Amino acid sequence: MTTQDLITKIGLKPLSKFEHRDVEGVFVSDMLSDVMAGAKSGNLWLTIQTHKSIVPAANLVDVSAVIITSGKEVPQDTVDLASKYNIAILSSDLATFELVGKLYGLGLGAK
Amino acid sequence: MIKGALEASVIEGVDRLDTEVEHIYASDLMSDVLAFGRPNSILLTGLATQQAVISAHMAEFVGVVFIRGKKPKDGSEKFAKDNQLILLSTKLDMYEACVRIDSTRRGRYSGAKGSWMRQGTEEMSLSREFFIQGSDFANAGMVSTKVKSILKKIGFDPKLVRRVAISTYEGEMNVVMHAKRAKVDLSVTPGLIQVVIEDEGKGIPDVELAMQEGFTTATEEMRAMGFGSGMGLPNIKKNSDELDIRSEVEKGTTLQMRFFI
């Protein structure tokens, strides 16, 4: 499954500029240090953190996309930085729990 | 770099091999060298005479490489020695020598995968210095992002790059959260990537305790931003091949992280 497939199937809103890529597994956390330690390359990262420090973290662990849940507004500097590093920031109006359910339904597991 | 790329032997100047070469000039016509050669170049030539060495000196070159295994038989060596020039000799012909230097240079700077490592010798290395400002949350993670870009460009295995990037990030976050400032040294040598983060700050009173998962001294504010769950140092240990921590209370902490290539 690619980021493009997800956007169409779940109705996510892309905020940054990025190239589509394969998605493998999902990681949910609002603690950056937890992401650094636990997320795997290619994971989707679901969070409500919107501070721009999520961008280096996403870049360094090499997640396939960051999904900001609960329709939380993302500051422009976060979006700009993400575009600069080709990091996908997607937005969903669903709460993390509901979104996880949908992703699970699509066959995405924890990797 | 050039000696390695050309598998050259050293005729003169073995103690000056670390001299920076800015340009390469390939020619057998010494009038061209004098007319077009730029300072700090190295001359590739088939003219194995003292004239070549003198011309190189006049054009302020750092040295001369003789191709096709040629070696000057006149007083070139002494002239080179007296004037601090490097003389090398390679068995390659002019075309092959130029190609090798170019591909080695490209491998090093734009990342033909690992080629600079394969062609390189012990002189091949890269070192970069960065600075981190304590409490600068706005730019937190930017140094490790740069380190990642550099290693990715060289063409290292993405898994290795990821390990270095994550370890550097954790170290960087520790500086942002707890120290005043730090200097970061990245060095790449054949077989080893090393990142040293040397901070000025309050130091770690009990390193063993800090190494335990979940131990944290982060404030509520830091935790609200998603930092400080006590995974930093343990995560560095997990991702690096060797980790040394030296810390002095009220002075600072130095992390030395090594990754085998």
Interface residues (C-beta under 8 A of the other chain):
Chain A: D30 M31 L32 S33 D34 M36 A37 S41 T47 Q49 H51 K52 S53 I54 V55 P56 A57 N59 L60 V61 D62 Y85
Chain B: F137 A138 A140 G141 M142 S144 T145 K148 P158 K159 R162 A165 I166 Y169 E170 M173 M225 G226 F227 G228 S229 G230 M231 G232 P234 N235 K238
